[in-house]
Amino acid sequence: MDIFLQHSINALSLGSLYALIAIGYTMVYGIIRLINFAHGEIFMISAYFAFYLLGVFLLPWWLSFILAIVLTIFTGILVEKVAYKPLRNYPRVSVMISAIGVSFFLQNLGIVVFGGRPKAFPVPELFGKIVKLGFVQFVGVSAYIPVITILALLVLLHIIYKTKIGMAMRASSLDIEATSLMGISVNKVVSITFAIGSGLAAVGGIMWSMRYPQLMPVMGLIPGLKCFIAAVVGGIGKIKGAVVGGLVIGFGEIAIVALSPSLSGFRDAFAFVLLIAILMIKPTGIFGSNAIEKV
């Protein structure tokens, strides 16, 4: 029973992290039908922002995290303005190629600016202390991650369903051309969507760095791919689908480690096997609709 609880806590923590980052993917796709392949690099940049603010400038951890999130949001908006906005009226494949280019650019920029050697993230005592519940023990941040994910999800749902900008987002997701004809600033809606998505990636990046305190410029590559898969599995464009997809991948990976430790080296393959399976069984994802998408 203790072993089961130990693995369940680890799975819930990891799955919540995937869900938090996957929501950013699915939000951007839901509005402008763009897979932001640079989302993993936004995640990486947030971790480095927090690292330097916390470890170099010696700011309090709460101020460092807030500033890191704000700086990451501005980075996400800058990426949208420079790389995506000029191509908005071009074929979708052009924007996708631009997204891939931005991803590689930010990775290599990170190597040049931050260096290629791994850096140890200075985990604040509040998040780094070991919590013991009987024979079960875990790092404190593992308990905070699901709570933060739930709070972020509730705030996001309030914005989407209870505010005017949320109404504009929902309208744009249905028909972006008709929305612009109604006098709504689509550029503003897209920028706010990128800001929210980047903010979620920033929170995820900081939490990830405290759970796995080793920073590298390519650290966002595999988590970014897994969170993209989580969004696809749940039904890309669906927020609840991104959450479910993230939890499924998180619990699946920990289950592999728990049930067959000899296969733990293949845990990363689970997400890709799941992607192949879901595309064969239900290509639109768990919560996806079968509506024909406009090209």
Backbone torsions as a table, in degrees:
resi	resn	phi	psi	omega
1	MET	NA	-42.6	179.1
2	ASP	-62.7	-40.2	179.0
3	ILE	-65.1	-40.1	178.4
4	PHE	-61.6	-44.9	179.1
5	LEU	-64.5	-38.7	179.0
6	GLN	-60.3	-48.6	-179.2
7	HIS	-69.7	-33.4	179.1
8	SER	-65.1	-41.7	178.2
9	ILE	-63.3	-44.8	178.6
10	ASN	-62.0	-41.7	-178.7
11	ALA	-67.3	-42.1	179.3
12	LEU	-63.7	-40.9	179.4
13	SER	-64.3	-49.1	-178.8
14	LEU	-66.3	-43.7	179.2
15	GLY	-62.7	-37.0	178.0
16	SER	-66.1	-37.0	176.5
17	LEU	-63.1	-48.1	178.0
18	TYR	-58.8	-42.2	-179.0
19	ALA	-62.8	-43.7	-178.6
20	LEU	-59.4	-43.6	-178.6
21	ILE	-75.3	-36.4	-178.3
22	ALA	-65.5	-30.0	179.3
23	ILE	-59.7	-37.9	178.5
24	GLY	-62.4	-41.9	175.8
25	TYR	-58.1	-51.9	-172.0
26	THR	-69.6	-29.7	178.2
27	MET	-65.4	-47.4	-179.2
28	VAL	-63.1	-43.0	179.5
29	TYR	-65.2	-38.6	-177.8
30	GLY	-62.8	-29.3	-177.6
31	ILE	-90.1	-52.0	-172.5
32	ILE	-119.6	12.0	177.3
33	ARG	55.0	43.3	179.5
34	LEU	-121.5	129.0	171.4
35	ILE	-86.9	108.0	-177.7
36	ASN	-81.4	87.3	-176.7
37	PHE	-67.4	-10.4	176.7
38	ALA	-87.2	4.7	-177.2
39	HIS	-62.1	-38.0	177.9
40	GLY	-64.7	-32.8	179.0
41	GLU	-76.2	-31.5	172.3
42	ILE	-62.1	-41.9	175.1
43	PHE	-56.7	-45.1	-180.0
44	MET	-65.3	-43.9	-177.7
45	ILE	-62.3	-38.4	179.5
46	SER	-61.6	-37.9	179.5
47	ALA	-65.0	-40.3	179.3
48	TYR	-70.2	-37.9	175.2
49	PHE	-57.0	-48.5	-179.6
50	ALA	-64.1	-37.8	-179.7
51	PHE	-60.9	-49.3	-177.2
52	TYR	-71.6	-37.8	178.7
53	LEU	-66.9	-36.7	-177.1
54	LEU	-84.8	-44.5	-172.5
55	GLY	-93.8	-23.6	-177.9
56	VAL	-104.2	-49.2	-179.6
57	PHE	-84.5	-8.7	174.2
58	LEU	57.8	37.7	175.6
59	LEU	-78.9	157.2	174.9
60	PRO	-57.6	149.8	-173.7
61	TRP	-60.6	-38.8	-177.9
62	TRP	-67.5	-38.0	178.1
63	LEU	-71.4	-39.0	178.1
64	SER	-60.3	-43.6	-177.6
65	PHE	-68.5	-40.8	179.2
66	ILE	-63.5	-46.9	179.5
67	LEU	-64.3	-38.1	178.5
68	ALA	-62.9	-41.3	178.7
69	ILE	-65.1	-43.7	-180.0
70	VAL	-63.0	-45.6	179.2
71	LEU	-63.7	-36.7	178.3
72	THR	-67.8	-38.6	177.1
73	ILE	-60.8	-44.5	178.2
74	PHE	-64.7	-35.4	176.6
75	THR	-63.8	-43.5	178.4
76	GLY	-62.7	-42.0	178.0
77	ILE	-64.5	-40.1	178.8
78	LEU	-62.2	-42.5	177.6
79	VAL	-60.5	-43.4	179.6
80	GLU	-63.3	-43.1	-177.8
81	LYS	-68.1	-38.4	-174.2
82	VAL	-85.4	-43.7	-169.8
83	ALA	-100.3	-26.9	-172.3
84	TYR	-110.7	-41.3	-176.2
85	LYS	-59.1	-44.2	179.9
86	PRO	-62.7	-18.4	-176.6
87	LEU	-106.0	10.9	-172.6
88	ARG	-62.2	-31.6	-179.1
89	ASN	-97.3	8.6	178.7
90	TYR	-95.0	170.0	177.0
91	PRO	-55.6	146.7	-174.0
92	ARG	-60.1	-30.0	-179.4
93	VAL	-64.9	-30.2	178.7
94	SER	-65.5	-41.0	179.1
95	VAL	-68.7	-37.3	179.4
96	MET	-64.7	-41.6	177.6
97	ILE	-64.1	-39.0	177.3
98	SER	-62.5	-40.0	179.4
99	ALA	-63.4	-41.9	177.8
100	ILE	-64.0	-41.5	178.3
101	GLY	-61.7	-42.0	178.9
102	VAL	-63.6	-39.0	178.9
103	SER	-59.5	-49.9	179.6
104	PHE	-66.5	-37.1	179.2
105	PHE	-62.1	-46.3	-178.4
106	LEU	-68.1	-35.2	175.9
107	GLN	-60.9	-49.9	-177.7
108	ASN	-71.0	-33.4	174.2
109	LEU	-62.7	-38.7	177.4
110	GLY	-62.9	-39.0	178.4
111	ILE	-63.9	-41.5	-179.1
112	VAL	-69.6	-44.2	-173.9
113	VAL	-81.0	-46.3	-173.5
114	PHE	-95.3	-16.2	-177.4
115	GLY	90.6	153.5	-176.5
116	GLY	-85.2	-13.5	-178.8
117	ARG	-76.8	140.2	177.2
118	PRO	-61.4	144.7	177.5
119	LYS	-118.8	142.8	179.1
120	ALA	-85.8	122.7	-178.8
121	PHE	-76.8	128.9	-179.9
122	PRO	-77.9	96.1	-175.7
123	VAL	-76.4	123.3	177.0
124	PRO	-59.0	150.5	-175.5
125	GLU	-58.3	-36.7	-178.7
126	LEU	-58.0	-38.2	-176.6
127	PHE	-94.2	-19.1	-173.7
128	GLY	-96.4	-11.5	-176.9
129	LYS	-72.1	151.9	-179.3
130	ILE	-85.6	127.4	177.9
131	VAL	-101.6	131.1	-179.6
132	LYS	-117.5	127.9	174.4
133	LEU	-124.8	90.8	-174.0
134	GLY	69.2	-123.3	177.9
135	PHE	-91.0	-1.8	179.8
136	VAL	-94.0	131.7	176.6
137	GLN	-139.7	146.3	-178.1
138	PHE	-156.0	160.5	177.4
139	VAL	-71.8	141.5	-175.2
140	GLY	-54.0	-35.9	-177.7
141	VAL	-62.6	-26.0	179.4
142	SER	-64.0	-28.6	177.8
143	ALA	-80.6	-31.1	-178.1
144	TYR	-77.4	-30.6	-174.2
145	ILE	-59.0	-51.1	178.6
146	PRO	-60.6	-37.5	179.7
147	VAL	-64.0	-46.3	179.6
148	ILE	-63.6	-38.9	178.7
149	THR	-63.0	-43.6	179.5
150	ILE	-64.6	-43.4	178.9
151	LEU	-62.8	-43.6	179.0
152	ALA	-62.6	-40.1	179.3
153	LEU	-65.3	-41.6	179.2
154	LEU	-64.8	-42.3	177.6
155	VAL	-63.1	-43.2	-179.7
156	LEU	-63.3	-44.3	179.6
157	LEU	-64.5	-35.7	176.5
158	HIS	-63.7	-43.3	179.5
159	ILE	-62.2	-44.3	-173.8
160	ILE	-71.2	-39.3	-172.4
161	TYR	-105.7	-7.8	-175.4
162	LYS	-124.3	2.5	-178.2
163	THR	-125.5	163.3	179.6
164	LYS	-67.2	-39.9	179.7
165	ILE	-65.9	-33.0	176.3
166	GLY	-65.9	-39.0	176.3
167	MET	-63.0	-39.4	177.9
168	ALA	-65.9	-37.3	177.0
169	MET	-62.7	-45.2	-178.9
170	ARG	-65.9	-36.7	177.2
171	ALA	-66.9	-42.8	179.9
172	SER	-64.2	-34.1	180.0
173	SER	-67.3	-26.4	179.4
174	LEU	-83.0	-45.1	-179.3
175	ASP	-160.0	100.0	-174.0
176	ILE	-69.9	-31.5	179.2
177	GLU	-69.2	-45.8	179.1
178	ALA	-64.3	-35.5	178.5
179	THR	-62.2	-42.6	178.4
180	SER	-65.3	-34.1	178.4
181	LEU	-69.5	-21.2	178.6
182	MET	-82.9	3.4	176.9
183	GLY	91.4	8.0	178.6
184	ILE	-86.5	134.2	179.3
185	SER	-75.7	101.1	-179.2
186	VAL	-64.3	-37.0	178.9
187	ASN	-59.5	-40.8	178.7
188	LYS	-66.2	-41.9	179.9
189	VAL	-62.3	-44.7	-179.2
190	VAL	-64.8	-42.7	179.7
191	SER	-62.6	-42.5	178.8
192	ILE	-65.7	-37.9	177.3
193	THR	-61.5	-45.1	177.5
194	PHE	-64.6	-36.5	178.9
195	ALA	-63.7	-45.3	179.7
196	ILE	-65.3	-45.3	179.1
197	GLY	-60.9	-41.4	179.0
198	SER	-68.4	-36.4	176.9
199	GLY	-63.2	-41.1	177.2
200	LEU	-65.9	-39.9	176.6
201	ALA	-63.3	-36.9	178.9
202	ALA	-64.7	-45.5	177.6
203	VAL	-61.4	-43.5	178.3
204	GLY	-63.0	-40.3	-179.9
205	GLY	-64.6	-40.5	179.2
206	ILE	-68.1	-43.7	178.8
207	MET	-63.7	-41.4	179.2
208	TRP	-61.3	-41.5	-178.0
209	SER	-66.0	-30.7	177.3
210	MET	-79.7	-28.4	178.2
211	ARG	-81.2	-37.4	176.5
212	TYR	-125.8	82.0	-167.9
213	PRO	-76.0	60.7	174.3
214	GLN	-140.1	118.4	-175.9
215	LEU	-100.4	135.2	174.1
216	MET	-144.6	149.7	-179.7
217	PRO	-62.3	-19.3	179.2
218	VAL	-102.6	13.3	-175.0
219	MET	-65.6	-20.9	-178.6
220	GLY	-86.9	-6.5	-173.7
221	LEU	-65.4	-60.1	-177.0
222	ILE	-68.6	-47.6	175.6
223	PRO	-58.4	-37.3	178.7
224	GLY	-62.9	-43.1	178.1
225	LEU	-64.7	-42.4	-179.4
226	LYS	-64.6	-38.3	-179.9
227	CYS	-72.2	-32.3	172.2
228	PHE	-62.7	-43.7	178.0
229	ILE	-62.9	-40.2	177.9
230	ALA	-59.0	-41.6	178.6
231	ALA	-65.1	-39.9	179.5
232	VAL	-68.2	-43.5	-179.6
233	VAL	-60.5	-43.6	-179.1
234	GLY	-75.9	-19.7	-175.6
235	GLY	111.6	92.2	-171.4
236	ILE	-61.3	133.7	-173.4
237	GLY	102.4	-11.1	179.9
238	LYS	-107.9	120.8	-177.7
239	ILE	-64.8	-46.2	179.4
240	LYS	-64.5	-29.9	177.0
241	GLY	-66.5	-38.9	178.3
242	ALA	-64.1	-39.4	179.3
243	VAL	-65.5	-48.0	-179.7
244	VAL	-63.4	-42.9	179.1
245	GLY	-61.1	-42.5	178.2
246	GLY	-62.9	-42.5	179.7
247	LEU	-67.2	-38.8	179.0
248	VAL	-61.8	-45.4	179.9
249	ILE	-66.7	-42.7	179.4
250	GLY	-60.7	-48.3	-180.0
251	PHE	-68.5	-34.8	178.8
252	GLY	-64.7	-43.8	180.0
253	GLU	-64.2	-44.5	-179.9
254	ILE	-67.8	-33.6	178.1
255	ALA	-62.9	-39.4	178.0
256	ILE	-61.6	-45.6	-179.6
257	VAL	-64.6	-39.3	-175.8
258	ALA	-73.9	-43.0	-173.6
259	LEU	-84.9	-29.4	-178.9
260	SER	-143.3	81.1	-177.7
261	PRO	-55.9	-27.8	-179.6
262	SER	-67.2	-19.8	179.8
263	LEU	-100.3	9.7	-176.1
264	SER	-61.1	-25.6	177.7
265	GLY	-68.5	-14.7	-179.1
266	PHE	-103.5	13.1	-176.2
267	ARG	-62.1	-33.1	178.9
268	ASP	-65.6	-25.0	-178.6
269	ALA	-72.3	-19.4	-176.9
270	PHE	-57.7	-44.8	-177.4
271	ALA	-61.5	-38.7	-177.5
272	PHE	-74.7	-36.1	174.7
273	VAL	-64.8	-41.5	178.1
274	LEU	-62.4	-40.0	178.5
275	LEU	-60.6	-46.4	179.4
276	ILE	-60.9	-43.3	-178.3
277	ALA	-64.1	-45.1	-177.2
278	ILE	-68.6	-33.0	178.3
279	LEU	-70.6	-28.9	177.8
280	MET	-78.7	-36.8	-174.9
281	ILE	-88.7	-49.2	-178.1
282	LYS	-144.6	86.4	-173.2
283	PRO	-57.0	-25.5	-178.7
284	THR	-83.9	-2.1	-179.9
285	GLY	89.9	173.5	-174.0
286	ILE	-60.9	-45.1	-177.6
287	PHE	-106.1	8.2	-178.1
288	GLY	-74.4	153.4	177.9
289	SER	-95.8	164.7	-179.6
290	ASN	-97.2	16.1	179.8
291	ALA	-65.9	144.5	179.2
292	ILE	-76.4	127.4	-177.2
293	GLU	-82.3	139.8	177.1
294	LYS	-74.6	138.3	179.8
295	VAL	-91.9	NA	NA
